[in-house]
Amino acid sequence: MSDSKPSSPRVDTRTRRIVLGSLWSIFLILGLPLWWYTTALERNPLPAQRIRQAKLDWKDVLAQEVQSQGNAFASPSSNYLNVELTV
């Protein structure tokens, strides 16, 4: 018995390089722009006027809270009465 292996078709290295180059070129031509588009950040302008207004509104709300709460460390009963009177 002879141990002869079936002969496989020999693939030319030039053909392999052409196929590999074609696949990489397709990947770069299609994949790179798709990746660039899907990972791009949308840069919207900041709403500066709304931020300033919210900051001013927050100061007003905080000032009203401090006025209505009075001295929160006095005693629980006086704090409760203060809240009841100001509401």
C-alpha positions in Angstrom: 0.0 0.0 0.0 1.3 3.4 -0.8 0.5 6.4 1.2 -0.3 8.8 -1.6 -2.3 11.8 -0.7 -4.8 13.1 -3.1 -3.4 16.1 -4.9 -5.0 19.4 -4.0 -5.3 22.0 -6.7 -2.5 24.4 -6.4 -3.6 28.0 -5.9 -1.4 30.6 -7.3 0.0 33.1 -4.8 -0.6 35.9 -7.3 -4.3 35.0 -7.3 -4.5 35.0 -3.5 -2.9 38.4 -3.4 -5.4 39.8 -5.9 -8.4 38.3 -4.0 -7.0 39.6 -0.7 -6.3 43.1 -2.1 -9.8 43.2 -3.6 -11.5 42.3 -0.3 -9.4 45.0 1.6 -10.2 47.6 -1.0 -13.9 46.9 -0.8 -13.7 47.0 3.0 -11.9 50.4 2.9 -14.1 51.9 0.2 -17.4 50.9 1.8 -16.5 50.3 5.5 -14.5 53.4 6.3 -17.1 56.0 5.2 -19.9 54.0 6.9 -17.8 53.9 10.1 -17.1 57.6 9.9 -20.8 58.4 9.4 -22.1 56.2 12.2 -19.5 57.4 14.8 -19.7 61.1 14.0 -21.0 63.4 16.8 -23.7 65.9 16.1 -22.6 69.2 17.4 -25.6 71.4 18.4 -25.2 74.9 19.7 -25.7 75.3 23.4 -29.0 77.1 24.5 -27.1 79.8 26.4 -30.2 81.9 27.0 -32.2 79.0 28.5 -29.2 78.1 30.7 -29.0 81.6 32.1 -32.8 81.7 32.7 -32.8 78.3 34.5 -29.9 79.6 36.6 -31.9 82.7 37.6 -35.0 80.7 38.2 -33.1 78.3 40.5 -31.8 81.2 42.5 -35.3 82.5 43.0 -36.6 79.1 44.0 -33.8 78.6 46.5 -34.3 82.0 48.0 -38.0 81.3 48.4 -37.2 77.9 50.0 -34.8 79.5 52.5 -37.4 82.2 53.4 -40.3 79.7 53.8 -38.2 77.2 55.9 -36.7 79.7 58.2 -34.3 78.2 60.7 -34.6 74.5 60.1 -32.4 73.6 63.2 -34.6 75.4 65.8 -37.0 72.5 66.7 -39.2 70.2 64.8 -42.4 71.8 66.1 -41.4 75.4 65.3 -40.3 74.3 61.8 -43.7 72.6 61.3 -45.6 75.7 62.4 -43.4 77.9 60.2 -44.3 75.8 57.1 -47.9 75.7 58.1 -48.1 79.5 58.4 -46.3 80.3 55.1 -48.3 77.9 53.0 
